[in-house]
């Protein structure tokens, strides 16, 4: 499917875009390039090819789950205005 300049003009009008003649010609070339790529992809024989759940079918490298920082809750809560049972107390802002 190839677009014409009148198709681009119609798309621009429907999109409320003001395009110069040079811009319309450039967009026409780009859109026809996209449609050409789609046509090439649709022409590929995919019979017998199973769809992938993910393009990278491999095991993920996982790092060991270790604690990398110390617990500093007491330090942070020492400077808080109000704290109770390890929780920050804040004023009610929504009724």
C-alpha positions as CSV (number, residue, x, y, z in Angstrom):
1,X,0.0,0.0,0.0
2,X,1.6,3.2,-1.1
3,X,0.3,6.6,-0.1
4,X,0.0,9.6,-2.4
5,X,0.5,13.3,-1.6
6,X,-3.2,13.8,-1.4
7,X,-3.4,11.1,1.3
8,X,-0.8,13.0,3.3
9,X,-2.7,16.3,2.8
10,X,-5.9,14.6,4.1
11,X,-4.1,13.1,7.1
12,X,-2.5,16.5,7.9
13,X,-5.9,18.2,7.6
14,X,-7.6,15.6,9.9
15,X,-4.7,16.0,12.4
16,X,-5.0,19.8,12.2
17,X,-1.4,20.0,11.1
18,X,-0.2,22.8,8.9
19,X,2.6,21.3,6.7
20,X,4.6,22.9,3.9
21,X,5.0,21.2,0.6
22,X,8.5,20.1,1.6
23,X,7.3,18.6,4.9
24,X,4.5,16.8,3.1
25,X,6.9,15.3,0.6
26,X,9.3,14.2,3.5
27,X,6.4,12.7,5.5
28,X,5.1,10.9,2.3
29,X,8.5,9.3,1.9
30,X,8.8,8.3,5.5
31,X,5.3,6.8,5.6
32,X,5.8,4.8,2.4
33,X,9.1,3.6,3.9
34,X,7.2,2.3,6.9
35,X,4.5,0.6,4.8
36,X,7.3,-1.0,2.7
37,X,8.9,-2.4,5.9
38,X,5.5,-3.7,7.0
39,X,5.0,-5.4,3.6
40,X,8.5,-7.0,3.9
41,X,7.7,-8.3,7.4
42,X,4.4,-9.7,6.3
43,X,6.0,-11.5,3.3
44,X,8.3,-13.6,5.6
45,X,7.2,-17.2,5.9
46,X,6.6,-17.9,9.6
47,X,4.9,-21.3,9.3
48,X,6.2,-23.6,12.0
49,X,7.7,-20.8,14.1
50,X,6.5,-20.8,17.7
51,X,5.8,-17.4,19.2
52,X,8.2,-16.4,22.0
53,X,7.0,-15.2,25.3
54,X,10.0,-13.0,25.5
55,X,12.5,-12.2,22.8
56,X,15.4,-13.1,25.0
57,X,14.7,-16.7,26.1
58,X,17.4,-17.1,28.6
59,X,18.0,-17.3,32.3
60,X,18.4,-14.1,34.1
61,X,21.6,-13.6,36.1
62,X,20.6,-13.0,39.6
63,X,22.8,-11.6,42.3
64,X,22.9,-13.0,45.8
65,X,20.4,-11.5,48.2
66,X,22.6,-10.0,50.9
67,X,22.2,-7.0,53.2
68,X,24.4,-4.2,51.9
69,X,23.5,-1.4,54.3
70,X,23.1,-1.2,58.0
71,X,19.8,-0.4,59.7
72,X,19.8,3.3,60.3
73,X,16.1,3.7,61.3
74,X,17.0,5.0,64.8
75,X,19.3,7.7,63.3
76,X,16.7,8.9,60.9
77,X,13.8,8.8,63.4
78,X,15.9,10.7,66.0
79,X,15.5,13.9,64.1
80,X,11.7,13.4,63.2
81,X,9.2,15.6,65.0
82,X,7.0,12.7,66.1
83,X,7.6,8.9,66.1
84,X,5.8,6.1,67.8
85,X,6.5,2.3,67.6
86,X,9.0,2.9,64.7
87,X,6.5,4.9,62.6
88,X,6.5,8.5,61.7
89,X,3.5,10.4,62.9
90,X,2.1,13.1,60.6
91,X,-0.9,15.4,60.9
92,X,-4.1,14.3,59.3
93,X,-4.6,16.2,56.0
94,X,-7.7,14.5,54.6
95,X,-11.0,14.4,56.5
